[in-house]
Amino acid sequence: MKPYLLLSALAISLFVGSCSKEDDSLPVDTDAQEARDFALADAYAEEAEQLISDALETGSLGKQTGVLACATVTVDTTVNPRTVVIDFGPVNCLGNDGRYRRGRILGSFDFPRWQVNAQVQSTYDDYFVNNRELFGQRTSVLTSLANNQPTHTLTAQGGLVGLSGDTALYSTNRVRVWTQGYGTPGTADDVREISGTSSAQRPNGTVWAMATQSPLVHEWGCPHFSEGVVLMTATNRPNRLLDYGNTGCDNQATVTVNGYTWAVTLP
């Protein structure tokens, strides 16, 4: 299994204007910053699990030359669950994906991994991505191998400390299905679909909820979802509908608010 990044809702911050994902000039209480911080926490936690999986792949390309080339990886195979530590060190290290990381990802996994009810757990020790700290715990459970399509449930509790020091708390309850490419050589045909719900709360009390209206489709090698629709709701805020379209692997999506639709280019 190779790492893939689920940057699902990063574009939500764009619908209010031309703000980029690194624009921290936004006022703390704006809808854009709340949505963005929630999206980043969700994305970074998904990425961390995939880095754990990649660290376990003997001779994987990712381990040799990818993001993990920036880290020291230690795997203990003498215990069950097995443990893995991905240590990026105390100083920011620039990965080949353009992200800076420091600190440690701590993982444990049942052996063998590819059996029903096997779990992967992820926690974090002073782990920062682009100077934002991810904290909490995430659990992935393999629930089915039916039709040669591994299905995992994903649950998480945690949060993200932003550049300004604000903390966004989040929880996740999702299902991920590997719909194509499992068991075949290489990764070019790998496709996964993600469905479910997530929620987040900021210190000011604003609560965000995100629910997939149609599955988010991720094709290996594509930096964004190629299909899928997500409904975002928040206390005393109008709903937002994020649609990745059906044009395949591109960086285009739309956001609809109160009947108005904006075209957005994903970062």
N, C-alpha and C positions, 0 to 999 in steps of 0.2 A: 504494500500500500504506500502510495506516495502522498506527500502533503498537499493539501489544497486549502485555499483560504476562502472563508465565507465572509465576504465583506458586504453582506446583504443590504443593509440600510444606510450605507454611507452616503448615498445620493440624496437621502431625505434632507440633509442639511443644505442642499443646493437650491431647494425650491424657493427659498426666501430671497435669493439673489445669487451673486456670483461667489459666495463664500466657499473656500476650499476646505478640505478635511483638516488642514493644519492651521486654519484661521482662528486664533484664540483671541481676537479682538472683539468677538461677539459678547454682548452683555450676558451675565451669568444666567439671567432668568428667561432668555429667549427660547422659543420652541426649538430653534435650530440646534442650539448647543445641547439641550436635553436629549433630543433625538440622536444627535451624533454621538454623545458620550455613551448612551445605551448601545448603539450599534457597534461602537468600538469594543466595549466590554464583551459583547457576544462574539464578535469576530476574533478577538485575541484568545478567548477561551477555546474556541473551535480550533484555531491554529495550534495552540499548545498541545492539544490532544494529537493532532496530526504529526507534530514534531516528535512526540513520544513514539508513535507508530513508526515513523521513518527511522528513528534511532535504533529500532529493533530489527530493521531490515539489513541483513548482512550484505555489505558491498553495495548498498543502494546509492544511486547517483546523488540523492539529497545528502546523504551522510558524507560523501566524498567532496563534493564541490558546492553544495547548496547552502542553505541557512545554517546547517549544523557544522559546516566547516569553521564557523566562528565560535564553536562551543567545545567543551570537554564533555564527553558522554561516558557515563559509567553505568553498566548493567550488572546486576547481581542475579545470577541464574542458580544460586544455591538455595534459594528460598522460594516458597510459593504462597501467596502471589510474588512474582518476580518484582524487582524494583529497578527503576531507571532514574538517573539524575542527569539533567542537561544543564550544564553550568556555563553561562556566557561571561562569567567573571564580573568584577565590581565596577568596571569601566565600560561605557557604551561601546559596542562592537557593531560595525556596519555589515549587515548581511547582503547577499547578492540580490535581494529583493528590494533594497533601498531603505530598509527599516533598521533602526538602531535598537539593540537589546542589551540588557544586563541583568544579573541575578540568575536565579535557578528555577527550572521547572522540575517538580518532583512527581514521578509517576509510579503506579503499581499496576500490575496486570496479571490476570489468571493465566496459567499455562496448562494446556494449550489455549491459545487465544481464540482459535476458530472453532469453538464449541458453544452450544447454546448455554446461556447464563454466564458466560465468561464476562468479566468486568475489567474495565480500564478506569483508574481514578487519577485525577490530576489535581495537584495543589501547587502553590507558588511560594517562593522564598525571596522577598525583595526583588520580584520580577517586574521589569519595566520594558515597555515597547514604546519607542519614540518618546521617552521620558514620562509615560503614563504608567502608573503601577496597577497591575492586575492582582486581585486577591480572591480567596475563596476556594471552593472545591467543585469539581465536576465529575460526574460518573456516567460512563457509557456501558450499556449492557447489551450483549448480543442476544436477541430474542428469537431469531429465526434464521434458518438457512434455506427456507422453502424456495423452490424454483430457481435455485442457485443464485439467490439474491439476498445477501446478508442484510439483516435489519437490526438496527440498534435503537434503543431508547436513550435519550440524552437528558439528564437532569443536572442542574447546577444552582448553587447559591454563592453569591460573591459580589464583586463590584470592581469599579475602576476609579482611581484617583487621577483627576485631570491635571493639566499643567498649572491651573490656578489653585489647586489644592482641594477643589470640590470633589465630593465622593458621590458616584452614582451606584446605587445598589441594584442588583438584578437577580432574577431567577428565570430558569428555562425548563421547559418540558416539551421535548421534540422527538420526532422519529426520523431516522435517516435510513434510506433504502438504497443499496448499491444495485441499480437496475440493469446496468450493462457492464460487461468487461471483467466480472469476477472470475478468476481462474484461468484467464487467457494470458498469453505472453504479452509483456509490455503494458503500457498505460494508455495508448492512443484511443482505445475504445471505452475507457472508463467513464461511466455516467452515474451520478448519485442524485437522489431527490430528497429534499428536506421539507417536513411539514410539522406544524405544531404551533405552540404559543411561547411567548416570553413576556416578561414585565420588568419595569425598572422604576425606581423612585429616587428623587433627588432630595437634598436637605430642605428645600423650600416646600416639600409636600407634593409636588407635581408627580403624578403617576402615569407612566406610559405603558401601553400594552400593544403587542404586535402579534398578529395571527395570520398565517398563510391562507389565502383564499384559493390558490392553486399552488402545487408544489414548486419549490425553488429548484431549478434544474442546474446542476453543475457538471460541465464537461471538462475532463482533464485537459489542462493546458490553457483553459480560458480563465482570465483573471476576474471575470464577473459571471453572475448567473445568466444563462442564455434564455431562460423562461421563468415564469412565476409571478404571482401577484401577492402583495402583502398589505393588510389593513392595519394602520396604526391609529390608536385612539389614546386620548389623554384627558385627564380631569379638566373640564371647562375649556376644552380645545376642540376645534373642528376636526373631523376625521381626515386622515390622509390615506390615499390609495397609491401604492408604488407598484408599477407594472413594468416588468423587464421585457415585455413584448415577445415575439416569436420569430425574430429574424436571425437567430443563431448567436454565435459568439461575437458580440460587439460591445461597445461601451455606452449604448443608448438605452434610456428608459423614460418613463413618464411618471409624473406625480399629479394626482387630481385632488383638489381641495375645494369644497363648496361648489362643485360643478365646473370649476375652472381647471384646465389641464396644462401643465408645463412640460416641455421636453427638457431632459437633463442629460448631460454627459457625465458618466461615472468617472471618478478619479482613479 
